[in-house]
Amino acid sequence: MDRIITYTIKNTENNLRIEQFLRRKGYSYQNLTQLKKMPESILINGIWSYMRTPLSEGDVLAVHIQENESSPNIPPAALPLDIVYEDEDLIVVNKPAGMPTHPSLNNYRNSLANALMYYYEQQGKPFIFRCTNRLDRDTSGLTVIAKHMVSSSILSGMAVRHEVTREYLAIVRGSITPPEGTISAPIGRAGTSLIERKIDQEHGENAVTHYRVVKEENGHSLVSLILETGRTHQIRVHMKYIGHPLIGDYLYNPDMEFISRQALHSHRLSFRHPITGENMEFTALLPVDMSAFFPKY
């Protein structure tokens, strides 16, 4: 990807070195190192400059990101893509259930990464796959992918600082009491399994999920869940912990009577744009297999 980002220096940024200014904008040390290796990547008022050059009020700083290679070992594949939003810095996709996020040994050509690789190949653009909020294969909904190294670094930092709000919708059997609350229970590996997780009070990592029942119908509850942390299988393990595992969850609750995959959907994402600072919010309606439980929702 080829991207030029420009900044106009304010009075409060006067005399900052370029590297100091960019660090304040969220650029990582690795970003700065990579930029130093790119030809004429840093310009002040159109003149190539070093990272230690001081800035003055009114200067126009241009950062030229040049990424000419694509992710290795991700073959392009012509798969359907539901693109919700795209600009020069990121792309938001509504991923269908059944599509892995990354390629793996048994899913080498049917992942979201494969689909995006094809999408950009058709445009003649190199692409490195950098997903900010990875979804399990059978979880549907919104995921955001950074389109270059700087937006990736800033988005990742925002996620660590809990500045990306992720709301999921899930379906469970019965009524949850109380109808809203917070689940705080540490999560760790289940035995020697590389995949399965469990509540582990002694060795698990801190995990916090906020839940709220949105609707009850036909013996099922539609639950809104907002993640404060992002542990593997966090929602699936936490809901099982409070006695209401997700229906269709082959790993934690193989209740396949009404749905053949875990009834979990990434419904809403909100965050500040990593480059412009604009507030962004995206929503994706329930897919058909989940909306069938709540046709009026």
TORPANU-970436 format. One line per 2 residues: number of its first residue (from 1); their letters; for each residue x, y, z of C-alpha. Coordinates in nm, 4 decimals. Layout:
NUM> A> X,Y,Z; ...
REM end
This chain:
1> MD> 0.0000,0.0000,0.0000; 0.1186,0.3527,-0.0776
3> RI> -0.0102,0.6195,0.1599; 0.0887,0.9810,0.2278
5> IT> -0.0289,1.1239,0.5607; 0.0044,1.4974,0.6197
7> YT> 0.0042,1.6960,0.9422; 0.0053,2.0716,0.9972
9> IK> 0.2129,2.1563,1.3032; 0.0351,2.3480,1.5799
11> NT> 0.1793,2.5982,1.8253; 0.1780,2.3363,2.1019
13> EN> 0.3947,2.1104,1.8816; 0.6577,2.3740,1.8038
15> NL> 1.0197,2.2536,1.8446; 0.9241,1.8876,1.8782
17> RI> 1.1536,1.6599,1.6812; 0.9760,1.4669,1.4061
19> EQ> 1.0242,1.1390,1.5931; 0.8725,1.2910,1.9107
21> FL> 0.5753,1.4250,1.7173; 0.5069,1.0912,1.5482
23> RR> 0.5372,0.8981,1.8735; 0.2700,1.1271,2.0203
25> KG> 0.0504,1.0421,1.7214; 0.0755,0.6721,1.8068
27> YS> 0.3541,0.5598,1.5735; 0.5524,0.2726,1.7242
29> YQ> 0.9314,0.2598,1.7432; 0.9110,-0.0133,1.4811
31> NL> 0.7131,0.2219,1.2538; 0.9856,0.4862,1.2858
33> TQ> 1.2574,0.2311,1.2096; 1.0678,0.1103,0.9012
35> LK> 1.0082,0.4651,0.7793; 1.3806,0.5442,0.8034
37> KM> 1.4431,0.2641,0.5534; 1.1925,0.3995,0.2998
39> PE> 1.3151,0.6539,0.0409; 1.2092,1.0125,0.1161
41> SI> 0.9457,0.8956,0.3617; 0.9612,1.2088,0.5796
43> LI> 0.9226,1.5555,0.4281; 0.8830,1.8997,0.5871
45> NG> 0.7251,2.1494,0.3475; 0.8222,1.9178,0.0616
47> IW> 1.1870,1.8785,0.1677; 1.3235,1.5398,0.2752
49> SY> 1.4156,1.5499,0.6433; 1.5663,1.3393,0.9221
51> MR> 1.3678,1.2090,1.2198; 1.5633,1.4378,1.4548
53> TP> 1.4715,1.7524,1.2629; 1.2761,1.9985,1.4848
55> LS> 0.9330,2.1144,1.3717; 0.7972,2.4679,1.3650
57> EG> 0.4420,2.5945,1.3906; 0.2788,2.5962,1.0476
59> DV> 0.5096,2.3324,0.8993; 0.3446,2.0680,0.6832
61> LA> 0.4853,1.7283,0.7691; 0.4268,1.4530,0.5135
63> VH> 0.4786,1.0868,0.6014; 0.5065,0.8643,0.2939
65> IQ> 0.4380,0.4983,0.3746; 0.5597,0.2640,0.1014
67> EN> 0.4777,-0.1041,0.1415; 0.5506,-0.2893,-0.1791
69> ES> 0.5217,-0.6517,-0.0682; 0.2201,-0.8660,0.0199
71> SP> 0.1766,-1.1135,0.3032; 0.3578,-1.4363,0.2151
73> NI> 0.1768,-1.7712,0.2227; -0.1713,-1.6197,0.1793
75> PP> -0.2914,-1.7180,-0.1690; -0.5616,-1.4927,-0.3159
77> AA> -0.9060,-1.6513,-0.3465; -1.2193,-1.5142,-0.5141
79> LP> -1.4549,-1.5290,-0.2147; -1.7569,-1.3085,-0.1345
81> LD> -1.6750,-0.9958,0.0679; -1.9283,-0.7792,0.2529
83> IV> -1.7365,-0.4512,0.2846; -1.9040,-0.2125,0.5287
85> YE> -1.6489,0.0696,0.5053; -1.3133,0.1391,0.3441
87> DE> -1.0699,0.4289,0.3234; -0.6934,0.4672,0.2745
89> DL> -0.6138,0.3458,0.6252; -0.8561,0.0667,0.7143
91> IV> -1.1319,-0.1601,0.5932; -1.4295,-0.2902,0.7940
93> VN> -1.5786,-0.6214,0.6801; -1.8922,-0.8095,0.7858
95> KP> -1.7524,-1.1629,0.8006; -1.9906,-1.4554,0.7458
97> AG> -2.0031,-1.7508,0.9837; -1.7938,-2.0425,0.8624
99> MP> -1.5121,-1.8262,0.7246; -1.1846,-1.8385,0.9208
101> TH> -1.0037,-1.5079,0.9706; -0.6564,-1.6451,0.8880
103> PS> -0.5479,-1.9355,0.6693; -0.4532,-2.2550,0.8486
105> LN> -0.3503,-2.6085,0.7559; -0.7075,-2.7214,0.6858
107> NY> -0.8384,-2.3814,0.5736; -0.5661,-2.2608,0.3419
109> RN> -0.7774,-2.0892,0.0743; -1.1110,-2.0042,0.2341
111> SL> -1.0271,-1.7367,0.4927; -1.1010,-1.3664,0.5125
113> AN> -0.7303,-1.3025,0.4525; -0.7489,-1.4963,0.1228
115> AL> -1.0540,-1.2971,0.0136; -0.8877,-0.9619,0.0894
117> MY> -0.5664,-1.0696,-0.0811; -0.7688,-1.1355,-0.3983
119> YY> -0.9627,-0.8089,-0.3604; -0.6433,-0.6026,-0.3575
121> EQ> -0.4662,-0.8162,-0.6174; -0.7465,-0.7292,-0.8604
123> QG> -0.6676,-0.3616,-0.7954; -0.2960,-0.4174,-0.8509
125> KP> -0.2140,-0.3259,-0.4903; 0.0203,-0.5087,-0.2522
127> FI> -0.1479,-0.6008,0.0762; -0.0311,-0.7161,0.4174
129> FR> -0.3098,-0.8701,0.6248; -0.3312,-0.7030,0.9675
131> CT> -0.6557,-0.7819,1.1504; -0.7290,-0.5853,1.4695
133> NR> -1.0152,-0.7930,1.6139; -0.9891,-1.1528,1.4999
135> LD> -1.3170,-1.3453,1.4996; -1.3522,-1.7212,1.5447
137> RD> -1.4406,-1.9106,1.2260; -1.8056,-1.9603,1.3240
139> TS> -1.8555,-1.6116,1.4702; -2.0102,-1.3722,1.2213
141> GL> -1.9951,-0.9949,1.2030; -1.7717,-0.6911,1.2013
143> TV> -1.3953,-0.6961,1.1973; -1.1515,-0.4145,1.1171
145> IA> -0.8340,-0.4650,0.9166; -0.5559,-0.2060,0.8998
147> KH> -0.4296,-0.1273,0.5509; -0.0780,-0.0172,0.6425
149> MV> 0.1745,-0.0430,0.9254; 0.0886,0.2875,1.0946
151> SS> -0.2879,0.2392,1.1144; -0.2191,-0.1138,1.2393
153> SI> 0.0090,0.0086,1.5175; -0.2325,0.2793,1.6303
155> LS> -0.5386,0.0527,1.6210; -0.3534,-0.2175,1.8144
157> GM> -0.2552,0.0351,2.0808; -0.6149,0.1556,2.1055
159> AV> -0.7346,-0.2029,2.1520; -0.4835,-0.2603,2.4340
161> RH> -0.6037,0.0600,2.6049; -0.9689,-0.0524,2.5676
163> EV> -1.0429,0.2339,2.3276; -1.2177,0.0065,2.0771
165> TR> -1.5745,-0.0803,2.1806; -1.6867,-0.4245,2.0627
167> EY> -2.0486,-0.5233,2.1093; -2.1592,-0.8770,2.0294
169> LA> -2.5037,-1.0354,2.0125; -2.5470,-1.3934,2.1306
171> IV> -2.8361,-1.6358,2.1757; -2.8780,-1.8607,2.4795
173> RG> -3.1608,-2.0784,2.6106; -3.3880,-1.9561,2.8909
175> SI> -3.3935,-1.6349,3.0954; -3.0826,-1.4823,3.2483
177> TP> -3.1046,-1.3529,3.6042; -3.0181,-1.0769,3.6645
179> PE> -3.0910,-0.9498,3.3111; -2.7739,-0.7418,3.3051
181> GT> -2.4421,-0.7434,3.4825; -2.0676,-0.7935,3.4588
183> IS> -1.8840,-1.1254,3.4433; -1.5327,-1.1040,3.5844
185> AP> -1.3595,-1.4416,3.5790; -1.0034,-1.5266,3.4655
187> IG> -0.9619,-1.7512,3.1625; -0.6886,-2.0048,3.0945
189> RA> -0.6186,-2.3096,2.8807; -0.8197,-2.6256,2.9448
191> GT> -0.5604,-2.8924,3.0119; -0.3263,-2.9528,2.7197
193> SL> -0.5744,-2.8336,2.4570; -0.4467,-2.5641,2.2219
195> IE> -0.8023,-2.4473,2.1532; -1.0325,-2.5017,2.4508
197> RK> -1.0422,-2.2529,2.7395; -1.1870,-2.2622,3.0914
199> ID> -1.2315,-2.0442,3.3987; -0.9050,-2.0704,3.5894
201> QE> -0.9097,-1.8725,3.9139; -0.5479,-1.9545,3.9947
203> HG> -0.3589,-1.9262,3.6676; -0.6028,-1.7629,3.4234
205> EN> -0.5729,-1.4161,3.2695; -0.8085,-1.1390,3.3803
207> AV> -1.1262,-1.1323,3.1680; -1.4260,-0.8977,3.1969
209> TH> -1.7516,-0.9096,2.9968; -2.0547,-0.6813,3.0372
211> YR> -2.3884,-0.8367,2.9374; -2.7481,-0.7184,2.8924
213> VV> -3.0550,-0.9150,2.7824; -3.2024,-0.7414,2.4784
215> KE> -3.5012,-0.9644,2.4050; -3.6628,-1.2913,2.5116
217> EN> -3.8729,-1.5017,2.2764; -3.9621,-1.8699,2.2251
219> GH> -3.7548,-1.9848,2.5206; -3.4392,-1.8063,2.4099
221> SL> -3.2652,-1.4821,2.5079; -3.0815,-1.2414,2.2811
223> VS> -2.7909,-1.0999,2.4799; -2.5761,-0.7941,2.4142
225> LI> -2.2166,-0.8404,2.5295; -1.9438,-0.5787,2.5473
227> LE> -1.5861,-0.6938,2.5927; -1.3573,-0.5099,2.8299
229> TG> -1.0777,-0.7596,2.7647; -1.0155,-0.9822,2.4652
231> RT> -0.9289,-1.3331,2.5759; -0.9645,-1.6325,2.3459
233> HQ> -1.3273,-1.7612,2.3514; -1.4066,-1.5057,2.6242
235> IR> -1.7803,-1.4704,2.5578; -1.8284,-1.8428,2.5031
237> VH> -1.6490,-1.9355,2.8264; -1.8055,-1.6575,3.0363
239> MK> -2.1601,-1.7381,2.9288; -2.1062,-2.1045,3.0090
241> YI> -1.9674,-1.9968,3.3480; -2.2948,-1.8223,3.4419
243> GH> -2.5013,-2.1213,3.3285; -2.6132,-1.9890,2.9896
245> PL> -2.3763,-2.1202,2.7202; -2.4323,-2.0127,2.3627
247> IG> -2.6514,-2.2465,2.1602; -2.4774,-2.4245,1.8747
249> DY> -2.1352,-2.4060,2.0393; -1.9692,-2.7361,1.9434
251> LY> -1.6903,-2.6862,2.1971; -1.8705,-2.5618,2.5086
253> NP> -2.2359,-2.6529,2.4486; -2.3113,-2.8820,2.1515
255> DM> -2.6786,-2.7824,2.1467; -2.7418,-2.8017,1.7705
257> EF> -3.1209,-2.8314,1.7745; -3.1819,-2.4918,1.6144
259> IS> -2.8455,-2.3695,1.4823; -2.5297,-2.5444,1.3637
261> RQ> -2.2699,-2.2912,1.4857; -2.2189,-2.0844,1.7983
263> AL> -2.4881,-1.8152,1.7958; -2.2466,-1.5229,1.8216
265> HS> -2.2331,-1.2102,1.6050; -2.0003,-0.9082,1.6160
267> HR> -2.2754,-0.6475,1.5985; -2.1095,-0.3105,1.6629
269> LS> -1.7608,-0.1609,1.6479; -1.6725,0.1921,1.7547
271> FR> -1.3360,0.3652,1.7782; -1.1506,0.6811,1.6874
273> HP> -1.0071,0.6753,1.3380; -0.6355,0.5947,1.3775
275> IT> -0.5244,0.8764,1.1463; -0.7964,1.1441,1.1422
277> GE> -0.9204,1.1006,1.5001; -1.2815,1.1014,1.3767
279> NM> -1.5299,0.8953,1.5808; -1.6292,0.5882,1.3802
281> EF> -1.9154,0.3479,1.4506; -2.0361,0.0528,1.2454
283> TA> -2.3175,-0.1975,1.2949; -2.4093,-0.5229,1.1218
285> LL> -2.7573,-0.6739,1.1431; -2.8046,-1.0267,1.2708
287> PV> -2.7440,-1.2893,1.0007; -3.0367,-1.5052,0.8868
289> DM> -2.9621,-1.8045,1.1092; -2.9739,-1.5864,1.4229
291> SA> -3.2470,-1.3426,1.3201; -3.4825,-1.6399,1.2753
293> FF> -3.5080,-1.6600,1.6550; -3.6128,-1.2935,1.6827
295> PK> -3.7850,-1.1996,1.3558; -3.9066,-0.8632,1.4872
297> Y> -3.5716,-0.7515,1.6231
REM end
